[in-house]
Amino acid sequence: MASSTTFVIVGGGLAGAKAVEALRDSDFDGQIILFAEESRLPYERPPLSKEYLAGKKTLADFTVHNSDWYVDRHVDLRLGSPISRVDPGGHTVALGDGTTVHYDKLLLATGSASRRPPIPGAQADGVYYLRSYEDAELLDAVLIEGSSLAVIGAGWIGLEVTAAARQRGVDVTVVEAAKQPLLAALGETVGEVFAALHRDHGVDLRLDTQVDEIATTGETATGLRLRDGSMVAADAVLVAVGAQPNIELAAQAGLSIGSGRQGGVLVDVSLRTSDPDIYAVGDIAAAEHPLYGERIRTEHWANALKQPAVAVAGMLGTPTEYAELPYFFTDQYELGMEYVGYAPDFANVVFRGDVAGREFVAFWLDGDNRVRAGMNVNIWDVLDDVKALIRSAAPVDPDTLADPQSPLGDLLG
């Protein structure tokens, strides 16, 4: 494209940085402007609840590129510059001070934000969320040996912070409204694996339990008051009840927005929105998936890493398909796992290996015995076979699938 062409990227996370990388790697010689709401260079978020709190990584370790990288690639990097409005008709974005910037193509990579439910007491000092590096810094300062932490929510962030806190000698109580951790994502049996894991490490895990309010003394949080009237005393409270996509700009611009589990910016397989000159990636993108035959929106690191290259191809006039299987991972204590696929309406879960010993593979099957998703726990040589089973979309025999003596590759025919 001509050097007079301007591509604007809104979002200063991993996806935004990877979009810049893909543009220059594709020999795009036009102007690139990256608007970042945070004042820090784009960085990856998974380490915030994992290696950073565990003391294994610093911000520099998970910053995507240093400042010289952007300079060398002639990127107009505008940190601390949130966009307030998108005008698709005029092909402009507006900053908070009212100034506008023209674009020829626009990529939205605005990510997501921590859900902030209206819990009484949530505005008190000592109540924390985890989304940004600043959030992680604040948590890092209070997770002191001998202190106590109350966690609302036994999802991925809540459990990863809990594991890091326990390994730092912090007493942790986790309160979860569902009957098992990660119930919606993994189902009851796998949820019990994580419940046992945390209890084995001294976590006071309270399931099927509602929080009525965050207790305070003056303006400082002192714990939780539960619906049954009992109290959980704590020096700090973490609210970890999920995330919500930052779709306000897209909605204001009149782009098509989904609802329910597909809630997000509706994009096709090339990650193009309802406006042909605007693309969307990462947490906000509800993308048509060629394998699953429906739109999928997931808040996974892998999308932020891999979707930008596909969006960039479309922006450059050579559209392709984003066909990667959804993927995420977690590390908690001695448990490491990878999950691949998408199975919100699974009919059955088949286990292969030692579930009690936390060395197993789980498979989520639909009503036709097709593998729709799989998870390997402390087993590291099966991911490619699991992906192949999912992509084959062929029915499998559940008994053979469960038999560790039957190689997964043989199920592919």
N, C-alpha and C positions, 0 to 999 in steps of 0.2 A: 504494500500500500504506500501511497505517497507520504513523504515526510511531513506534509501539512496536516495529516490525519491525527486527531486527538482521541485517545482512548482514556476514559476515566474509570477508576476502580474505587468503589466506596467500601471501605472495611480494611482495617489494619491488622488483621490476624494472619494465620498461616495461609488461608485461602488467597488473601490479597497479595501476599508475597509470592506465592506460587504462580499467580496469574501474571505478575510482572516477569517472573522467570520464564514462563512459557512464551510470552510475547517476544522477549528478546531472543530466546532460543529459536523462535520461528522467523527470525530476521525482520521482525516488525521494526521499522526505523522511524515511526511517527512519535508524537509526544505521548508520554504516559504520565498521568497524574494520579497519585494514590492518596486518598484522603483517609486518615486514621483518626478515630475519636480519641484514642489513648495517646499520651505523649511519648510512649516508648516505641522503639522499633518493633515491627511485627515479631511475635513469638508464638510458640506452641503452647496449648493449654493443658494437655494431659499431665505433664510433669508437675503442675501446681498441686495436685492432690496425691501425687505419687512421689517421685524422686526429690522434689524440692522440700516437701515437709519431712521427708525421711533424711534430709541432710546430704543427699547424694549428688545433687545438681544445684548449680546457681543459675540465675537468669541468663547469663552469657551462654550457658550450655544449651539452652533451648530457644535462644533468639535465632530466627531463621537465617538472617544475613546481617552483617555489620553495616554501618553507615557508608563505608567506602564502596561496598557492593552496589548500592543504589546510585551513588555518584558516578561510578565507572560506567553504569548502564544508562546514564542520563535520564534518571527517573526524577520527576518533580514530586518529592515525598513531603507531604504536608501532615505532620504529626499534630495532635491536639486540635484537629480541624473537623469537627463533625458537620455533616451535611444536614441542612434543615428541610430541603425541598428538592424534588425532581420534577422538571417540566419536560415531559416527553415530546410535546408539540414543538417547543422551542429548542429541544436538545440541549438543555442546560441543567446544571445543579446549582443550588443556592447555599451559601454558607450562612451562619448565624447572623452575620453583620449585614446580610442582604446582597452581598456581591455574588455574581454568578460566573460560572465557568462553562464554556461550550464543550460538548462532547459529540463525536461521531458514533461511537459505540460506548455503552455503559455496562459495567459489571457490578452487580450488587453482591457483596460478601459481608453482610452486616452482622452475621452471627446470631447469638442468642444471649439472653440475660437470665439470671437466677429468678425463679418464681418467688414472689414475696406475698405469701398468703396473709390475709388480714387477721393475724393472731394478736390479741391484746398483749401489749408489752413489747412488741417487735421493734419499736423505735428506741428501746433502752440501750444504754452503753453496755457493751459486753455481748451483743448479739451480732453474729457474723454470718456472711454468705461467702461462697467461693466461686468466683468467675474470673477475676482479673489477678494480675500479679500483686497489685496493692492489697487485694483481699487476702492473698496467700501470705504476704508479709505480716499483716495484722494477726492472722492465725498463728503464724510461726512464733510470734512474740509471746503468745499466751499459752502455748502448749508446753508448759514447764513441768518437769518431773514433780510428782506429788500434787499437781493441780487436778481439777475435775472439769469435764466437758460433757454437756448434754447435747445430743444430736437429734434433731427432728428429721426423720426420714432415713430409711434403710435402702436407698438407691445406690448407684455407683459412687457418686461423690461422697455421700454420707459414710459409706463403708470404707472407702479408701482413706478418708481423713481419720476415721476411727482406727484403722490399722496403724497408720503413721503415729497417731497420738498414743496408742497403747505401747508401741515400740519406743516411745519417748518417756514412758513411765507415767502417763496421764490416766486417771480413772475416767472411764467413759460409760455413759448410759445412752443407749439408742432407743428412741421411741418411734414405732412404726404403726400406722393405722391398719395395714394389711396383715394377714395371718402368717406371712413369711416375707423375708427380705426379697426384693427383686421379683416379686410375684408376677407382676404384669409382663415383665421381660422374659422370665425364664420358667415360670410355672412353680408348682408347690414343691416337687421333689428336689429340684436343683436349688430352690430357695432354702430348703432345709439344710443343704450342704453348707451354704454360707452362714446360716444361723449357727450351726454347730461349730464352724470355724471360729467365729467371733466369740462365742461362749467359751470355747477352749482356750482362748487368749484373754479371758477375764472380763469380757464386755458384759455389762448388765443390759441384755437385749429384751425389750418389752414390746411384744407383738400384739396385734389386734387391740391397740391402745390409742386413745385420742388425747391430744393436747388441748386443754381449754385456754391456757394463757401462759405467757412467759412471766414468771414471778419477778418482782423487782423490789428493791429497797431504795427509795429515792428515785434516781434516774438510772440505776444500775441493775442489770439482770442478775438474779440470784438462783435461777433454776427454772423448773417447769411445774405448773399445776396441771395434773391430769384429770380427765373427766370423772374418774372414780373417786376423786377427792384427795388422792395421794400426791405427795410432793417429790420432786427430784431436785436435790440441791446441786448446784454447779457454779464454778467460777466463770464459765463462759458457755454460750449457747450457739450452736451452728444450726442454721436453717438450711436443709438440703432436700427440698421437695421437688426437684426437677427444674427444667429450664423452659423458657418460652422464646420463640423465634422473634428477632427484631424485624418485623415486617411493616413497621409504620411507614417508612419511606415508600415502599412498594405499593402499599394500599393508598397512600396519598396521591401517588402518581397514576392511580387508576389501573394498575396491573391486576390480572386475575389472581384471586386469593382463594385457597381451598379452605375446607373446614374439617372438623374431626381430626382423626389421626393423620390426615393428609393436609392439615392446616399449615399453610406456608405459601410461598410464592409458587404458583403453578408454572412448571417449565416442561418442555418436551424432552425427548431423548438427547437432544443436542444442548440442553440446558438453556434454551431460549425461552423468554417469557412471552406473554401475550403481545408485547411490543417487539417488533423484529430487531430493534436496535438495542435492546436491553436483555442481558443475561443475568442469571442468578445461580449462586453456588453455595455449598456448605449447609449450615444449619437451617437456613431459610428455604432451601429449594425442595419443593415437592415434585420430584422428577418422575416422568414416565419411565418404567423399567422394562426393557425388552424381554426379560425372562419371566418376571412375575406378572406382567400384564396389568399392572396398576401403578399408580403413583406412590412413591416411597419418599418419606422425609425422615431422616435420622440425624441426630446430633452427634455424629461420629467424626473423630479425627481423620479417618481415612477419606471421607468425602472432601474435607478441606484440603487434603493433600493431593487428591487425584482429579477432582472435578474441574479445577481451573484449566488444565490443559485441554479438556474437551470443550469448555466454554470458549476458550481462546481460539480454537480451531473454527468454531462457528462465527466468532467475531471477525475472523480473517477471511471468511467466505468459503471455507472448506468444512462444512459441518460433519460431525461424526456422532457416534452414539456413546453415551456413558452407560456401560454395561457391567461395571464392577459390582460384585456382590457386597452388600453391607458388611462391614467388619468392625469389630472393636475388641479391646483387650483390657484386662485388669491384672494388677499384682497386689495381693493382700497377704501379709505375713509370708508363709512359705507356699502359698497357692498362687500359681500363675495360670491364666487361661486366655484363650482366643475364641471368639464367637464369630461365625460367618453365616450369612443368609438372612432370611426374613420369614417369620412364621407367626404372625399375630393371631391366626385362626387355626392353630395346629390341632390335630385330632389325637395325637399320641406322642409320647416321648419314649425313645428306646435308649437304653444305657449299655455301654460296652466297657468292661473293666471294673475297677474297684471303687465304687461310689463312696463307701464308708472311709476308705483310705485316701480319697481325693486324688485318685489317678484313674481317670476315665474319659470316655468320649460320650457325649449325649447327642442324640439326633431327634429333631422335631419333624414329625411326619404329618402329611395331610390325610384326608379320608381315603385317598387312593394309594396310600403307602409310598408316596413320593417324598424323598428327603427335601425339606424346604430350608432347614437351617441345621447347623451343627456347632458343637462347642467341645474343644479339647482342654482338659484340665490336667496340668502337670504331665502332659504327653505332647511331644513336640515334633513328631514326624508324620502327622496324619493330615495336616491342613489341606494340602493339595488334593488328597483323595476325597476329603469331605467336599471341597469345592466341586470336584468332578462329579460326585454323586448328585449334588444340587443341580448342576448345569445339565446333567443327563435327563432330568425330569422323568426318569424311568421308575416304575414301581420296584420296590425291593421287598425281600422276605424279612420281616422283623426279627425272626429267630436267627437267621444268618447274620443279620446286621449286629445283633447283640453278642455274637460268638467271637471272642478275641482270636480264636484259632482260624477264623475265616478272613483272609486278607480283604481289606476294603476294595482293593483294585479288582478283585474277582467279581464283585457285585456290579461292575460296570459292563460285564458281558464280554 
